[in-house]
Amino acid sequence: TTNPQAPFVVSNSGADGIEMGYSSGSSSNYFQSYNRSSSAFAQLDVVGNPLTFKTGSAATERMRIDSLGRVLHGTTSSSAAASAIFEGNSSNVAGAGVIYLNRGTGSMSAGLEMGFIRFGDQDENTGALIEAEADGTWASNDYPGRILFSTTADGGSSPTERMRIDSSGRVGIGTSSLGHKLVVDQNNSGGIAAIHLPQDESTIQGSNANTQIRMGGNMTVSGGGAMLFNTAGSESARIDSSGRLLVGGTNTYHASADNLVVQGTGNVGVTIASTDTGKSNLYFADSTSNPGTYAFYLEYFHDTDILKIGQGNTERI
């Protein structure tokens, strides 16, 4: 060019070019790619510190590296102890900070990774990992995803998945097979999968306070309807809304004797067993004080094989 607009210019006939100079207004040195015809440029300002990056005809600052080595995007200062700070976004400078991690393809199927966040040391050893994957094949307006959380075990050299959240919102801890909203698996033979609630009193609550499991000095289970106990996928027992314990079925039979009902097909029974030479007892009470606590009773003595039948405080047979 024969008409340079900066102390040093490399230009294509005065249009596209590279310019270097000094801006007295900001006391900075600048290096910029400039189109003098359209006034479009990208500029790098060097002020000793910070190092600023500008774009647009108004030379608007977009990012800087400050004297602490922090990358600041959307802001010119911060007191945060951080390596990078992202404030606002391209649509709204006063909005939320947004970071996109995208896979470099538009064809997604189950298991393909979309992005990673790794946590490690300066030698690039990984202690923990957050990973996002496709949770199925993607189609128009159908983008199932899942998040995996991994940690490296003591004595290990690579992270192992510990927890995941799938596209249905189900959470798996120690397992990738999710058939329910929350699945906890110890993932070793003989281990016990446990959820530890360490407070003096902890509560697992349903849709309202009438349905809850409360654990503390005592364990309390409450519900507005029946509480079912299932084994092998089928109901084995229930406590119904009236507090009756029904084992083996849901019938209550006689209303005068339905607090405990044991039912089934074929031979059905109840066993009272003593593993030593003590007694097996069946007491009938009508009061909380004696002799009402044993108004009628059956006692079987295992050491002598004797059955005693009593009423009140007196042996009858």
Solvent accessible surface area in square Angstrom, and as a share of the most:
residue,aa,sasa,rsa
1,T,75,0.43
2,T,144,0.83
3,N,106,0.54
4,P,76,0.48
5,Q,95,0.42
6,A,10,0.08
7,P,117,0.73
8,F,111,0.46
9,V,31,0.18
10,V,86,0.49
11,S,34,0.22
12,N,98,0.50
13,S,110,0.71
14,G,29,0.28
15,A,30,0.23
16,D,76,0.40
17,G,14,0.13
18,I,76,0.39
19,E,5,0.02
20,M,86,0.39
21,G,14,0.13
22,Y,124,0.47
23,S,37,0.24
24,S,92,0.59
25,G,80,0.77
26,S,58,0.37
27,S,69,0.45
28,S,1,0.01
29,N,83,0.43
30,Y,33,0.13
31,F,91,0.38
32,Q,9,0.04
33,S,65,0.42
34,Y,32,0.12
35,N,37,0.19
36,R,89,0.32
37,S,96,0.62
38,S,72,0.47
39,S,47,0.30
40,A,57,0.44
41,F,22,0.09
42,A,51,0.40
43,Q,25,0.11
44,L,49,0.24
45,D,4,0.02
46,V,61,0.35
47,V,64,0.37
48,G,73,0.70
49,N,88,0.45
50,P,26,0.17
51,L,57,0.28
52,T,7,0.04
53,F,65,0.27
54,K,38,0.16
55,T,53,0.31
56,G,30,0.29
57,S,84,0.54
58,A,85,0.66
59,A,32,0.25
60,T,58,0.34
61,E,50,0.22
62,R,115,0.42
63,M,58,0.26
64,R,42,0.15
65,I,61,0.31
66,D,21,0.11
67,S,79,0.51
68,L,135,0.67
69,G,50,0.48
70,R,25,0.09
71,V,43,0.25
72,L,1,0.00
73,H,72,0.32
74,G,47,0.46
75,T,25,0.15
76,T,77,0.45
77,S,82,0.53
78,S,36,0.23
79,S,121,0.78
80,A,47,0.37
81,A,115,0.89
82,A,40,0.31
83,S,93,0.60
84,A,45,0.35
85,I,31,0.15
86,F,90,0.38
87,E,89,0.40
88,G,5,0.05
89,N,41,0.21
90,S,124,0.80
91,S,107,0.69
92,N,77,0.40
93,V,129,0.74
94,A,94,0.73
95,G,27,0.26
96,A,73,0.57
97,G,44,0.42
98,V,76,0.43
99,I,115,0.58
100,Y,168,0.64
101,L,94,0.47
102,N,118,0.60
103,R,90,0.33
104,G,89,0.85
105,T,62,0.36
106,G,82,0.78
107,S,85,0.55
108,M,11,0.05
109,S,48,0.31
110,A,63,0.49
111,G,28,0.27
112,L,52,0.26
113,E,61,0.27
114,M,41,0.18
115,G,14,0.14
116,F,82,0.34
117,I,88,0.44
118,R,140,0.51
119,F,101,0.42
120,G,62,0.59
121,D,77,0.40
122,Q,174,0.77
123,D,102,0.53
124,E,156,0.70
125,N,93,0.48
126,T,24,0.14
127,G,40,0.38
128,A,31,0.24
129,L,15,0.08
130,I,58,0.30
131,E,19,0.08
132,A,32,0.25
133,E,17,0.08
134,A,0,0.00
135,D,36,0.19
136,G,16,0.15
137,T,97,0.57
138,W,74,0.26
139,A,60,0.47
140,S,97,0.62
141,N,136,0.70
142,D,71,0.37
143,Y,129,0.49
144,P,30,0.19
145,G,26,0.25
146,R,41,0.15
147,I,73,0.37
148,L,13,0.06
149,F,60,0.25
150,S,10,0.06
151,T,60,0.35
152,T,34,0.20
153,A,54,0.42
154,D,154,0.80
155,G,85,0.82
156,G,41,0.39
157,S,110,0.71
158,S,71,0.46
159,P,36,0.23
160,T,73,0.42
161,E,56,0.25
162,R,92,0.34
163,M,60,0.27
164,R,29,0.11
165,I,61,0.31
166,D,13,0.07
167,S,60,0.39
168,S,67,0.43
169,G,39,0.38
170,R,77,0.28
171,V,38,0.22
172,G,0,0.00
173,I,71,0.36
174,G,23,0.23
175,T,26,0.15
176,S,68,0.44
177,S,86,0.55
178,L,21,0.11
179,G,56,0.54
180,H,135,0.60
181,K,140,0.59
182,L,89,0.44
183,V,34,0.19
184,V,44,0.25
185,D,62,0.32
186,Q,83,0.37
187,N,115,0.59
188,N,89,0.46
189,S,118,0.76
190,G,85,0.81
191,G,34,0.33
192,I,144,0.73
193,A,49,0.38
194,A,76,0.59
195,I,104,0.53
196,H,148,0.66
197,L,66,0.33
198,P,90,0.57
199,Q,117,0.52
200,D,140,0.73
201,E,106,0.48
202,S,12,0.08
203,T,60,0.35
204,I,91,0.46
205,Q,98,0.43
206,G,40,0.39
207,S,115,0.74
208,N,72,0.37
209,A,65,0.51
210,N,104,0.53
211,T,60,0.35
212,Q,16,0.07
213,I,60,0.30
214,R,92,0.34
215,M,57,0.26
216,G,37,0.36
217,G,86,0.83
218,N,125,0.64
219,M,126,0.56
220,T,66,0.38
221,V,58,0.33
222,S,41,0.27
223,G,37,0.35
224,G,62,0.60
225,G,47,0.45
226,A,46,0.36
227,M,52,0.23
228,L,89,0.44
229,F,94,0.39
230,N,91,0.47
231,T,86,0.50
232,A,116,0.90
233,G,76,0.73
234,S,71,0.46
235,E,65,0.29
236,S,42,0.27
237,A,17,0.13
238,R,52,0.19
239,I,68,0.35
240,D,20,0.10
241,S,87,0.56
242,S,79,0.51
243,G,54,0.52
244,R,61,0.22
245,L,68,0.34
246,L,3,0.02
247,V,54,0.31
248,G,45,0.43
249,G,23,0.22
250,T,74,0.43
251,N,86,0.44
252,T,39,0.22
253,Y,148,0.56
254,H,127,0.57
255,A,89,0.69
256,S,96,0.62
257,A,71,0.55
258,D,16,0.08
259,N,116,0.60
260,L,102,0.51
261,V,13,0.08
262,V,53,0.30
263,Q,23,0.10
264,G,50,0.48
265,T,133,0.78
266,G,74,0.71
267,N,158,0.81
268,V,72,0.41
269,G,60,0.58
270,V,109,0.62
271,T,119,0.69
272,I,95,0.48
273,A,83,0.64
274,S,34,0.22
275,T,146,0.85
276,D,101,0.52
277,T,97,0.57
278,G,29,0.28
279,K,87,0.37
280,S,15,0.10
281,N,63,0.32
282,L,81,0.40
283,Y,99,0.38
284,F,97,0.40
285,A,66,0.51
286,D,114,0.59
287,S,50,0.33
288,T,141,0.82
289,S,70,0.45
290,N,108,0.55
291,P,74,0.47
292,G,11,0.10
293,T,45,0.26
294,Y,46,0.17
295,A,27,0.21
296,F,80,0.33
297,Y,19,0.07
298,L,51,0.25
299,E,12,0.05
300,Y,71,0.27
301,F,50,0.21
302,H,56,0.25
303,D,88,0.46
304,T,80,0.47
305,D,103,0.53
306,I,98,0.50
307,L,97,0.48
308,K,47,0.20
309,I,40,0.20
310,G,0,0.00
311,Q,82,0.37
312,G,12,0.12
313,N,119,0.61
314,T,63,0.36
315,E,98,0.44
316,R,140,0.51
317,I,131,0.67
